[in-house]
Amino acid sequence: MKITTLVPSDGQCNDGKTCPAVHVTDGDLVLVQGYLVPDAPLTPPVGEGLVAVPKALLRSLATQLGEL
């Protein structure tokens, strides 16, 4: 599996915090890497986690993914 990084793990969000890293595969997957949300109001199944992604980052990614 080939992985291409769209947003590096050291990318800065508008709020000054570190944004999650976002990668795409040579298949049809988008991989999101980030800190788990502590005390989330949802309980994901075992082996899964919740990662916060700012809406602005998703808008930017939608544009980038449209170009791939």
mmCIF file of the N, C-alpha and C atoms, coordinates in Angstrom:
data_MODEL
# 
_entry.id   MODEL 
# 
loop_
_atom_site.group_PDB 
_atom_site.id 
_atom_site.type_symbol 
_atom_site.label_atom_id 
_atom_site.label_alt_id 
_atom_site.label_comp_id 
_atom_site.label_asym_id 
_atom_site.label_entity_id 
_atom_site.label_seq_id 
_atom_site.pdbx_PDB_ins_code 
_atom_site.Cartn_x 
_atom_site.Cartn_y 
_atom_site.Cartn_z 
_atom_site.occupancy 
_atom_site.B_iso_or_equiv 
_atom_site.pdbx_formal_charge 
_atom_site.auth_seq_id 
_atom_site.auth_comp_id 
_atom_site.auth_asym_id 
_atom_site.auth_atom_id 
_atom_site.pdbx_PDB_model_num 
ATOM 1   N N  . MET A 1 1  ? 0.837   -1.165 0.000  1.00 0.00 ? 1  MET A N  1 
ATOM 2   C CA . MET A 1 1  ? 0.000   0.000  0.000  1.00 0.00 ? 1  MET A CA 1 
ATOM 3   C C  . MET A 1 1  ? 0.894   1.243  0.000  1.00 0.00 ? 1  MET A C  1 
ATOM 4   N N  . LYS A 1 2  ? 0.688   2.112  -0.965 1.00 0.00 ? 2  LYS A N  1 
ATOM 5   C CA . LYS A 1 2  ? 1.420   3.374  -1.033 1.00 0.00 ? 2  LYS A CA 1 
ATOM 6   C C  . LYS A 1 2  ? 0.610   4.436  -0.299 1.00 0.00 ? 2  LYS A C  1 
ATOM 7   N N  . ILE A 1 3  ? 1.291   5.218  0.550  1.00 0.00 ? 3  ILE A N  1 
ATOM 8   C CA . ILE A 1 3  ? 0.629   6.265  1.326  1.00 0.00 ? 3  ILE A CA 1 
ATOM 9   C C  . ILE A 1 3  ? 1.239   7.619  0.976  1.00 0.00 ? 3  ILE A C  1 
ATOM 10  N N  . THR A 1 4  ? 0.362   8.596  0.704  1.00 0.00 ? 4  THR A N  1 
ATOM 11  C CA . THR A 1 4  ? 0.778   9.962  0.409  1.00 0.00 ? 4  THR A CA 1 
ATOM 12  C C  . THR A 1 4  ? 0.228   10.869 1.508  1.00 0.00 ? 4  THR A C  1 
ATOM 13  N N  . THR A 1 5  ? 1.085   11.708 2.086  1.00 0.00 ? 5  THR A N  1 
ATOM 14  C CA . THR A 1 5  ? 0.669   12.620 3.148  1.00 0.00 ? 5  THR A CA 1 
ATOM 15  C C  . THR A 1 5  ? 0.116   13.904 2.541  1.00 0.00 ? 5  THR A C  1 
ATOM 16  N N  . LEU A 1 6  ? -1.119  14.249 2.935  1.00 0.00 ? 6  LEU A N  1 
ATOM 17  C CA . LEU A 1 6  ? -1.727  15.507 2.494  1.00 0.00 ? 6  LEU A CA 1 
ATOM 18  C C  . LEU A 1 6  ? -1.510  16.605 3.533  1.00 0.00 ? 6  LEU A C  1 
ATOM 19  N N  . VAL A 1 7  ? -1.605  16.245 4.813  1.00 0.00 ? 7  VAL A N  1 
ATOM 20  C CA . VAL A 1 7  ? -1.374  17.176 5.918  1.00 0.00 ? 7  VAL A CA 1 
ATOM 21  C C  . VAL A 1 7  ? -0.400  16.492 6.865  1.00 0.00 ? 7  VAL A C  1 
ATOM 22  N N  . PRO A 1 8  ? 0.799   17.047 7.046  1.00 0.00 ? 8  PRO A N  1 
ATOM 23  C CA . PRO A 1 8  ? 1.772   16.410 7.940  1.00 0.00 ? 8  PRO A CA 1 
ATOM 24  C C  . PRO A 1 8  ? 1.352   16.504 9.399  1.00 0.00 ? 8  PRO A C  1 
ATOM 25  N N  . SER A 1 9  ? 1.916   15.650 10.226 1.00 0.00 ? 9  SER A N  1 
ATOM 26  C CA . SER A 1 9  ? 1.544   15.615 11.640 1.00 0.00 ? 9  SER A CA 1 
ATOM 27  C C  . SER A 1 9  ? 1.955   16.870 12.396 1.00 0.00 ? 9  SER A C  1 
ATOM 28  N N  . ASP A 1 10 ? 2.808   17.692 11.815 1.00 0.00 ? 10 ASP A N  1 
ATOM 29  C CA . ASP A 1 10 ? 3.207   18.931 12.490 1.00 0.00 ? 10 ASP A CA 1 
ATOM 30  C C  . ASP A 1 10 ? 2.470   20.146 11.922 1.00 0.00 ? 10 ASP A C  1 
ATOM 31  N N  . GLY A 1 11 ? 1.422   19.901 11.138 1.00 0.00 ? 11 GLY A N  1 
ATOM 32  C CA . GLY A 1 11 ? 0.645   21.005 10.566 1.00 0.00 ? 11 GLY A CA 1 
ATOM 33  C C  . GLY A 1 11 ? -0.100  21.779 11.636 1.00 0.00 ? 11 GLY A C  1 
ATOM 34  N N  . GLN A 1 12 ? -0.192  23.079 11.487 1.00 0.00 ? 12 GLN A N  1 
ATOM 35  C CA . GLN A 1 12 ? -0.864  23.917 12.480 1.00 0.00 ? 12 GLN A CA 1 
ATOM 36  C C  . GLN A 1 12 ? -2.271  24.273 12.012 1.00 0.00 ? 12 GLN A C  1 
ATOM 37  N N  . CYS A 1 13 ? -3.217  24.153 12.925 1.00 0.00 ? 13 CYS A N  1 
ATOM 38  C CA . CYS A 1 13 ? -4.599  24.554 12.664 1.00 0.00 ? 13 CYS A CA 1 
ATOM 39  C C  . CYS A 1 13 ? -4.745  26.044 12.947 1.00 0.00 ? 13 CYS A C  1 
ATOM 40  N N  . ASN A 1 14 ? -5.889  26.596 12.552 1.00 0.00 ? 14 ASN A N  1 
ATOM 41  C CA . ASN A 1 14 ? -6.147  28.018 12.777 1.00 0.00 ? 14 ASN A CA 1 
ATOM 42  C C  . ASN A 1 14 ? -6.167  28.382 14.252 1.00 0.00 ? 14 ASN A C  1 
ATOM 43  N N  . ASP A 1 15 ? -6.480  27.412 15.128 1.00 0.00 ? 15 ASP A N  1 
ATOM 44  C CA . ASP A 1 15 ? -6.537  27.709 16.560 1.00 0.00 ? 15 ASP A CA 1 
ATOM 45  C C  . ASP A 1 15 ? -5.172  27.580 17.230 1.00 0.00 ? 15 ASP A C  1 
ATOM 46  N N  . GLY A 1 16 ? -4.116  27.360 16.434 1.00 0.00 ? 16 GLY A N  1 
ATOM 47  C CA . GLY A 1 16 ? -2.768  27.275 16.969 1.00 0.00 ? 16 GLY A CA 1 
ATOM 48  C C  . GLY A 1 16 ? -2.390  25.897 17.474 1.00 0.00 ? 16 GLY A C  1 
ATOM 49  N N  . LYS A 1 17 ? -3.335  24.989 17.493 1.00 0.00 ? 17 LYS A N  1 
ATOM 50  C CA . LYS A 1 17 ? -3.052  23.630 17.929 1.00 0.00 ? 17 LYS A CA 1 
ATOM 51  C C  . LYS A 1 17 ? -2.565  22.816 16.740 1.00 0.00 ? 17 LYS A C  1 
ATOM 52  N N  . THR A 1 18 ? -1.995  21.661 17.007 1.00 0.00 ? 18 THR A N  1 
ATOM 53  C CA . THR A 1 18 ? -1.533  20.780 15.953 1.00 0.00 ? 18 THR A CA 1 
ATOM 54  C C  . THR A 1 18 ? -2.727  20.048 15.349 1.00 0.00 ? 18 THR A C  1 
ATOM 55  N N  . CYS A 1 19 ? -2.867  20.127 14.038 1.00 0.00 ? 19 CYS A N  1 
ATOM 56  C CA . CYS A 1 19 ? -3.947  19.429 13.340 1.00 0.00 ? 19 CYS A CA 1 
ATOM 57  C C  . CYS A 1 19 ? -3.608  17.948 13.224 1.00 0.00 ? 19 CYS A C  1 
ATOM 58  N N  . PRO A 1 20 ? -4.627  17.116 13.039 1.00 0.00 ? 20 PRO A N  1 
ATOM 59  C CA . PRO A 1 20 ? -4.336  15.713 12.784 1.00 0.00 ? 20 PRO A CA 1 
ATOM 60  C C  . PRO A 1 20 ? -3.651  15.568 11.429 1.00 0.00 ? 20 PRO A C  1 
ATOM 61  N N  . ALA A 1 21 ? -2.840  14.544 11.293 1.00 0.00 ? 21 ALA A N  1 
ATOM 62  C CA . ALA A 1 21 ? -2.214  14.249 10.001 1.00 0.00 ? 21 ALA A CA 1 
ATOM 63  C C  . ALA A 1 21 ? -3.242  13.522 9.134  1.00 0.00 ? 21 ALA A C  1 
ATOM 64  N N  . VAL A 1 22 ? -3.191  13.793 7.840  1.00 0.00 ? 22 VAL A N  1 
ATOM 65  C CA . VAL A 1 22 ? -4.113  13.143 6.913  1.00 0.00 ? 22 VAL A CA 1 
ATOM 66  C C  . VAL A 1 22 ? -3.305  12.570 5.762  1.00 0.00 ? 22 VAL A C  1 
ATOM 67  N N  . HIS A 1 23 ? -3.576  11.317 5.446  1.00 0.00 ? 23 HIS A N  1 
ATOM 68  C CA . HIS A 1 23 ? -2.872  10.605 4.386  1.00 0.00 ? 23 HIS A CA 1 
ATOM 69  C C  . HIS A 1 23 ? -3.904  9.958  3.464  1.00 0.00 ? 23 HIS A C  1 
ATOM 70  N N  . VAL A 1 24 ? -3.531  9.728  2.218  1.00 0.00 ? 24 VAL A N  1 
ATOM 71  C CA . VAL A 1 24 ? -4.364  8.957  1.293  1.00 0.00 ? 24 VAL A CA 1 
ATOM 72  C C  . VAL A 1 24 ? -3.550  7.763  0.817  1.00 0.00 ? 24 VAL A C  1 
ATOM 73  N N  . THR A 1 25 ? -4.255  6.695  0.484  1.00 0.00 ? 25 THR A N  1 
ATOM 74  C CA . THR A 1 25 ? -3.579  5.505  -0.031 1.00 0.00 ? 25 THR A CA 1 
ATOM 75  C C  . THR A 1 25 ? -3.739  5.464  -1.544 1.00 0.00 ? 25 THR A C  1 
ATOM 76  N N  . ASP A 1 26 ? -3.003  4.555  -2.163 1.00 0.00 ? 26 ASP A N  1 
ATOM 77  C CA . ASP A 1 26 ? -3.142  4.392  -3.607 1.00 0.00 ? 26 ASP A CA 1 
ATOM 78  C C  . ASP A 1 26 ? -4.440  3.663  -3.947 1.00 0.00 ? 26 ASP A C  1 
ATOM 79  N N  . GLY A 1 27 ? -5.148  3.223  -2.920 1.00 0.00 ? 27 GLY A N  1 
ATOM 80  C CA . GLY A 1 27 ? -6.470  2.643  -3.109 1.00 0.00 ? 27 GLY A CA 1 
ATOM 81  C C  . GLY A 1 27 ? -7.498  3.744  -2.978 1.00 0.00 ? 27 GLY A C  1 
ATOM 82  N N  . ASP A 1 28 ? -8.510  3.523  -2.167 1.00 0.00 ? 28 ASP A N  1 
ATOM 83  C CA . ASP A 1 28 ? -9.587  4.493  -2.034 1.00 0.00 ? 28 ASP A CA 1 
ATOM 84  C C  . ASP A 1 28 ? -9.785  4.890  -0.579 1.00 0.00 ? 28 ASP A C  1 
ATOM 85  N N  . LEU A 1 29 ? -8.682  4.982  0.192  1.00 0.00 ? 29 LEU A N  1 
ATOM 86  C CA . LEU A 1 29 ? -8.786  5.255  1.620  1.00 0.00 ? 29 LEU A CA 1 
ATOM 87  C C  . LEU A 1 29 ? -8.152  6.589  2.000  1.00 0.00 ? 29 LEU A C  1 
ATOM 88  N N  . VAL A 1 30 ? -8.733  7.226  3.010  1.00 0.00 ? 30 VAL A N  1 
ATOM 89  C CA . VAL A 1 30 ? -8.154  8.398  3.654  1.00 0.00 ? 30 VAL A CA 1 
ATOM 90  C C  . VAL A 1 30 ? -7.847  7.974  5.086  1.00 0.00 ? 30 VAL A C  1 
ATOM 91  N N  . LEU A 1 31 ? -6.610  8.173  5.528  1.00 0.00 ? 31 LEU A N  1 
ATOM 92  C CA . LEU A 1 31 ? -6.184  7.796  6.870  1.00 0.00 ? 31 LEU A CA 1 
ATOM 93  C C  . LEU A 1 31 ? -5.999  9.064  7.693  1.00 0.00 ? 31 LEU A C  1 
ATOM 94  N N  . VAL A 1 32 ? -6.585  9.095  8.896  1.00 0.00 ? 32 VAL A N  1 
ATOM 95  C CA . VAL A 1 32 ? -6.456  10.248 9.790  1.00 0.00 ? 32 VAL A CA 1 
ATOM 96  C C  . VAL A 1 32 ? -5.701  9.798  11.031 1.00 0.00 ? 32 VAL A C  1 
ATOM 97  N N  . GLN A 1 33 ? -4.653  10.532 11.351 1.00 0.00 ? 33 GLN A N  1 
ATOM 98  C CA . GLN A 1 33 ? -3.806  10.221 12.500 1.00 0.00 ? 33 GLN A CA 1 
ATOM 99  C C  . GLN A 1 33 ? -3.832  11.406 13.446 1.00 0.00 ? 33 GLN A C  1 
ATOM 100 N N  . GLY A 1 34 ? -4.229  11.162 14.680 1.00 0.00 ? 34 GLY A N  1 
ATOM 101 C CA . GLY A 1 34 ? -4.278  12.261 15.632 1.00 0.00 ? 34 GLY A CA 1 
ATOM 102 C C  . GLY A 1 34 ? -4.468  11.762 17.045 1.00 0.00 ? 34 GLY A C  1 
ATOM 103 N N  . TYR A 1 35 ? -4.542  12.700 17.950 1.00 0.00 ? 35 TYR A N  1 
ATOM 104 C CA . TYR A 1 35 ? -4.746  12.369 19.350 1.00 0.00 ? 35 TYR A CA 1 
ATOM 105 C C  . TYR A 1 35 ? -6.189  11.932 19.558 1.00 0.00 ? 35 TYR A C  1 
ATOM 106 N N  . LEU A 1 36 ? -6.375  10.934 20.411 1.00 0.00 ? 36 LEU A N  1 
ATOM 107 C CA . LEU A 1 36 ? -7.721  10.497 20.746 1.00 0.00 ? 36 LEU A CA 1 
ATOM 108 C C  . LEU A 1 36 ? -8.411  11.579 21.569 1.00 0.00 ? 36 LEU A C  1 
ATOM 109 N N  . VAL A 1 37 ? -9.720  11.723 21.375 1.00 0.00 ? 37 VAL A N  1 
ATOM 110 C CA . VAL A 1 37 ? -10.503 12.708 22.104 1.00 0.00 ? 37 VAL A CA 1 
ATOM 111 C C  . VAL A 1 37 ? -10.744 12.178 23.519 1.00 0.00 ? 37 VAL A C  1 
ATOM 112 N N  . PRO A 1 38 ? -10.214 12.882 24.528 1.00 0.00 ? 38 PRO A N  1 
ATOM 113 C CA . PRO A 1 38 ? -10.424 12.408 25.897 1.00 0.00 ? 38 PRO A CA 1 
ATOM 114 C C  . PRO A 1 38 ? -11.855 12.697 26.344 1.00 0.00 ? 38 PRO A C  1 
ATOM 115 N N  . ASP A 1 39 ? -12.394 11.841 27.145 1.00 0.00 ? 39 ASP A N  1 
ATOM 116 C CA . ASP A 1 39 ? -13.736 12.038 27.719 1.00 0.00 ? 39 ASP A CA 1 
ATOM 117 C C  . ASP A 1 39 ? -14.789 12.310 26.639 1.00 0.00 ? 39 ASP A C  1 
ATOM 118 N N  . ALA A 1 40 ? -14.667 11.615 25.504 1.00 0.00 ? 40 ALA A N  1 
ATOM 119 C CA . ALA A 1 40 ? -15.631 11.799 24.419 1.00 0.00 ? 40 ALA A CA 1 
ATOM 120 C C  . ALA A 1 40 ? -17.013 11.317 24.863 1.00 0.00 ? 40 ALA A C  1 
ATOM 121 N N  . PRO A 1 41 ? -18.069 11.990 24.388 1.00 0.00 ? 41 PRO A N  1 
ATOM 122 C CA . PRO A 1 41 ? -19.420 11.587 24.771 1.00 0.00 ? 41 PRO A CA 1 
ATOM 123 C C  . PRO A 1 41 ? -19.871 10.296 24.077 1.00 0.00 ? 41 PRO A C  1 
ATOM 124 N N  . LEU A 1 42 ? -19.060 9.781  23.179 1.00 0.00 ? 42 LEU A N  1 
ATOM 125 C CA . LEU A 1 42 ? -19.342 8.522  22.486 1.00 0.00 ? 42 LEU A CA 1 
ATOM 126 C C  . LEU A 1 42 ? -18.349 7.468  22.940 1.00 0.00 ? 42 LEU A C  1 
ATOM 127 N N  . THR A 1 43 ? -18.767 6.240  22.931 1.00 0.00 ? 43 THR A N  1 
ATOM 128 C CA . THR A 1 43 ? -17.866 5.145  23.271 1.00 0.00 ? 43 THR A CA 1 
ATOM 129 C C  . THR A 1 43 ? -17.691 4.272  22.037 1.00 0.00 ? 43 THR A C  1 
ATOM 130 N N  . PRO A 1 44 ? -16.564 4.411  21.330 1.00 0.00 ? 44 PRO A N  1 
ATOM 131 C CA . PRO A 1 44 ? -16.350 3.596  20.133 1.00 0.00 ? 44 PRO A CA 1 
ATOM 132 C C  . PRO A 1 44 ? -16.079 2.139  20.508 1.00 0.00 ? 44 PRO A C  1 
ATOM 133 N N  . PRO A 1 45 ? -16.277 1.241  19.555 1.00 0.00 ? 45 PRO A N  1 
ATOM 134 C CA . PRO A 1 45 ? -15.997 -0.171 19.811 1.00 0.00 ? 45 PRO A CA 1 
ATOM 135 C C  . PRO A 1 45 ? -14.516 -0.395 20.121 1.00 0.00 ? 45 PRO A C  1 
ATOM 136 N N  . VAL A 1 46 ? -14.217 -1.519 20.748 1.00 0.00 ? 46 VAL A N  1 
ATOM 137 C CA . VAL A 1 46 ? -12.846 -1.893 21.067 1.00 0.00 ? 46 VAL A CA 1 
ATOM 138 C C  . VAL A 1 46 ? -12.018 -1.874 19.786 1.00 0.00 ? 46 VAL A C  1 
ATOM 139 N N  . GLY A 1 47 ? -10.839 -1.268 19.857 1.00 0.00 ? 47 GLY A N  1 
ATOM 140 C CA . GLY A 1 47 ? -9.955  -1.194 18.698 1.00 0.00 ? 47 GLY A CA 1 
ATOM 141 C C  . GLY A 1 47 ? -10.146 0.060  17.863 1.00 0.00 ? 47 GLY A C  1 
ATOM 142 N N  . GLU A 1 48 ? -11.156 0.873  18.186 1.00 0.00 ? 48 GLU A N  1 
ATOM 143 C CA . GLU A 1 48 ? -11.413 2.119  17.469 1.00 0.00 ? 48 GLU A CA 1 
ATOM 144 C C  . GLU A 1 48 ? -11.227 3.300  18.409 1.00 0.00 ? 48 GLU A C  1 
ATOM 145 N N  . GLY A 1 49 ? -11.078 4.478  17.832 1.00 0.00 ? 49 GLY A N  1 
ATOM 146 C CA . GLY A 1 49 ? -10.946 5.682  18.629 1.00 0.00 ? 49 GLY A CA 1 
ATOM 147 C C  . GLY A 1 49 ? -11.539 6.864  17.900 1.00 0.00 ? 49 GLY A C  1 
ATOM 148 N N  . LEU A 1 50 ? -11.745 7.950  18.599 1.00 0.00 ? 50 LEU A N  1 
ATOM 149 C CA . LEU A 1 50 ? -12.265 9.182  18.015 1.00 0.00 ? 50 LEU A CA 1 
ATOM 150 C C  . LEU A 1 50 ? -11.143 10.206 17.924 1.00 0.00 ? 50 LEU A C  1 
ATOM 151 N N  . VAL A 1 51 ? -10.991 10.805 16.754 1.00 0.00 ? 51 VAL A N  1 
ATOM 152 C CA . VAL A 1 51 ? -9.989  11.842 16.525 1.00 0.00 ? 51 VAL A CA 1 
ATOM 153 C C  . VAL A 1 51 ? -10.733 13.095 16.073 1.00 0.00 ? 51 VAL A C  1 
ATOM 154 N N  . ALA A 1 52 ? -10.450 14.225 16.704 1.00 0.00 ? 52 ALA A N  1 
ATOM 155 C CA . ALA A 1 52 ? -11.092 15.484 16.336 1.00 0.00 ? 52 ALA A CA 1 
ATOM 156 C C  . ALA A 1 52 ? -10.428 16.068 15.091 1.00 0.00 ? 52 ALA A C  1 
ATOM 157 N N  . VAL A 1 53 ? -11.256 16.450 14.115 1.00 0.00 ? 53 VAL A N  1 
ATOM 158 C CA . VAL A 1 53 ? -10.770 17.063 12.880 1.00 0.00 ? 53 VAL A CA 1 
ATOM 159 C C  . VAL A 1 53 ? -11.523 18.379 12.695 1.00 0.00 ? 53 VAL A C  1 
ATOM 160 N N  . PRO A 1 54 ? -10.818 19.518 12.682 1.00 0.00 ? 54 PRO A N  1 
ATOM 161 C CA . PRO A 1 54 ? -11.486 20.806 12.500 1.00 0.00 ? 54 PRO A CA 1 
ATOM 162 C C  . PRO A 1 54 ? -12.207 20.874 11.148 1.00 0.00 ? 54 PRO A C  1 
ATOM 163 N N  . LYS A 1 55 ? -13.360 21.537 11.136 1.00 0.00 ? 55 LYS A N  1 
ATOM 164 C CA . LYS A 1 55 ? -14.140 21.670 9.900  1.00 0.00 ? 55 LYS A CA 1 
ATOM 165 C C  . LYS A 1 55 ? -13.328 22.346 8.792  1.00 0.00 ? 55 LYS A C  1 
ATOM 166 N N  . ALA A 1 56 ? -12.532 23.350 9.144  1.00 0.00 ? 56 ALA A N  1 
ATOM 167 C CA . ALA A 1 56 ? -11.726 24.046 8.138  1.00 0.00 ? 56 ALA A CA 1 
ATOM 168 C C  . ALA A 1 56 ? -10.759 23.084 7.449  1.00 0.00 ? 56 ALA A C  1 
ATOM 169 N N  . LEU A 1 57 ? -10.207 22.147 8.215  1.00 0.00 ? 57 LEU A N  1 
ATOM 170 C CA . LEU A 1 57 ? -9.295  21.159 7.638  1.00 0.00 ? 57 LEU A CA 1 
ATOM 171 C C  . LEU A 1 57 ? -10.053 20.252 6.671  1.00 0.00 ? 57 LEU A C  1 
ATOM 172 N N  . LEU A 1 58 ? -11.262 19.855 7.034  1.00 0.00 ? 58 LEU A N  1 
ATOM 173 C CA . LEU A 1 58 ? -12.059 19.009 6.143  1.00 0.00 ? 58 LEU A CA 1 
ATOM 174 C C  . LEU A 1 58 ? -12.401 19.736 4.848  1.00 0.00 ? 58 LEU A C  1 
ATOM 175 N N  . ARG A 1 59 ? -12.716 21.018 4.935  1.00 0.00 ? 59 ARG A N  1 
ATOM 176 C CA . ARG A 1 59 ? -13.013 21.801 3.716  1.00 0.00 ? 59 ARG A CA 1 
ATOM 177 C C  . ARG A 1 59 ? -11.788 21.838 2.803  1.00 0.00 ? 59 ARG A C  1 
ATOM 178 N N  . SER A 1 60 ? -10.635 22.081 3.392  1.00 0.00 ? 60 SER A N  1 
ATOM 179 C CA . SER A 1 60 ? -9.393  22.122 2.611  1.00 0.00 ? 60 SER A CA 1 
ATOM 180 C C  . SER A 1 60 ? -9.107  20.764 1.980  1.00 0.00 ? 60 SER A C  1 
ATOM 181 N N  . LEU A 1 61 ? -9.321  19.697 2.738  1.00 0.00 ? 61 LEU A N  1 
ATOM 182 C CA . LEU A 1 61 ? -9.079  18.354 2.220  1.00 0.00 ? 61 LEU A CA 1 
ATOM 183 C C  . LEU A 1 61 ? -10.041 18.005 1.093  1.00 0.00 ? 61 LEU A C  1 
ATOM 184 N N  . ALA A 1 62 ? -11.274 18.458 1.193  1.00 0.00 ? 62 ALA A N  1 
ATOM 185 C CA . ALA A 1 62 ? -12.249 18.188 0.134  1.00 0.00 ? 62 ALA A CA 1 
ATOM 186 C C  . ALA A 1 62 ? -11.753 18.757 -1.193 1.00 0.00 ? 62 ALA A C  1 
ATOM 187 N N  . THR A 1 63 ? -11.170 19.940 -1.143 1.00 0.00 ? 63 THR A N  1 
ATOM 188 C CA . THR A 1 63 ? -10.590 20.534 -2.350 1.00 0.00 ? 63 THR A CA 1 
ATOM 189 C C  . THR A 1 63 ? -9.413  19.729 -2.859 1.00 0.00 ? 63 THR A C  1 
ATOM 190 N N  . GLN A 1 64 ? -8.511  19.349 -1.944 1.00 0.00 ? 64 GLN A N  1 
ATOM 191 C CA . GLN A 1 64 ? -7.331  18.581 -2.339 1.00 0.00 ? 64 GLN A CA 1 
ATOM 192 C C  . GLN A 1 64 ? -7.711  17.213 -2.899 1.00 0.00 ? 64 GLN A C  1 
ATOM 193 N N  . LEU A 1 65 ? -8.681  16.557 -2.287 1.00 0.00 ? 65 LEU A N  1 
ATOM 194 C CA . LEU A 1 65 ? -9.088  15.225 -2.751 1.00 0.00 ? 65 LEU A CA 1 
ATOM 195 C C  . LEU A 1 65 ? -9.748  15.307 -4.121 1.00 0.00 ? 65 LEU A C  1 
ATOM 196 N N  . GLY A 1 66 ? -10.439 16.412 -4.381 1.00 0.00 ? 66 GLY A N  1 
ATOM 197 C CA . GLY A 1 66 ? -11.055 16.597 -5.695 1.00 0.00 ? 66 GLY A CA 1 
ATOM 198 C C  . GLY A 1 66 ? -10.013 16.708 -6.802 1.00 0.00 ? 66 GLY A C  1 
ATOM 199 N N  . GLU A 1 67 ? -8.800  17.110 -6.439 1.00 0.00 ? 67 GLU A N  1 
ATOM 200 C CA . GLU A 1 67 ? -7.713  17.267 -7.416 1.00 0.00 ? 67 GLU A CA 1 
ATOM 201 C C  . GLU A 1 67 ? -6.926  15.990 -7.626 1.00 0.00 ? 67 GLU A C  1 
ATOM 202 N N  . LEU A 1 68 ? -7.131  14.980 -6.778 1.00 0.00 ? 68 LEU A N  1 
ATOM 203 C CA . LEU A 1 68 ? -6.372  13.729 -6.908 1.00 0.00 ? 68 LEU A CA 1 
ATOM 204 C C  . LEU A 1 68 ? -7.002  12.810 -7.920 1.00 0.00 ? 68 LEU A C  1 
# 
